Amino acid sequence: MASSPVRCSIDLDAPGKQVGYLDLPRSTNTSGWSATQIPIVSVSGGDGPSALVLGGCHGDEPEGQVAALNLARDAQPDEVPGRLLIVPCLSIDASRAYTRLWPSGANLNRSFPGRPDGPPDEQLAHFLSSELFPRVDIVVDMHSGGRSGMCLPWSEMHWVDDTEQRHRMVEGMLAWNTDWCVIYIDIAGTGLLVGEAERQGKTVVSTELAGGGHVTAGIHRLAASGLRNVLRHFGVLAGETVTRGALGRPDATILRATDLDDYLLAPASGLFETLVELGDRVEVGQTVGLVHFIQDPGRRPEPIVAKSAGVVCVIRAIATTEQGDNVLVIGHEVDRSELD
Ligand SMILES: [Zn+2]
């Protein structure tokens, strides 16, 4: 395969702290020979464990971008026994626009593993897959519900079949110290960043930190504290790991949303009304939401009915809804031992 057209301005193997850019080729009406410059920070104090921390895969998810920017500014080589690579915002133009997708319509989180001769999102995905993932042991990819979804919030993981890898991922997921953890599946296409990192055997830790188009101070704190604790857990950052027990909190509730029936889709286009709150327990057959018809007051709203019993972990945040939009996700409590 051809080499990457993405140019990295720092030496990814050098010691110390470096701040540079990934130059992603760009050609626009106002600048024919230019690049989208995506900041990258490398902090290395030795040959210890290594991690890649990623924010802003989706532009309307600022929690991870802020946490990664703070970490990138603060981290120093004397507290990183191995290597810490940080890309605080992968999707620069989408972040500026506060949109999930790139202005081109590309979803970077469906572009993996990417290709060097594809469109820019696939070029960037390919650089990550071929240059950054292979350099690290751990990949942390921070997401949230963005503008369209409100999540509990939680740290999360895919189910991976490799027992050893899965155990490391469970440990990483729990080290975020969120109240909730979720095992999930991909229901809207393939080509996810985490999927490629998992395929390469990496320990992947991800999140869905609230959302709904805004971020509270508490969520910023959860992003910052969780990220640092996960990195300490794996020895990427020096310092003691903090457990929920030490914080006086009960064990996290682990949910799985691994059946298609857990992801409820709008049965009609209209105005979505939720009848439940995040964290509510629902039963099979329970009406959990309604779709109203704004130009037809006489028409009964279309009910949205739970197909499985469990805990509401996502609620759609944008009321205007098209048929087939995901409006609710229901998770099912699992015991930690079921993840062994
Ligand atoms: Zn996302």
Boltz pocket constraint, residues with backbone or C-beta under 6 A from the ligand:
constraints:
  - pocket:
      binder: B
      contacts: [[A, 57], [A, 58], [A, 61], [A, 142], [A, 143], [A, 144], [A, 146]]
      max_distance: 6.0
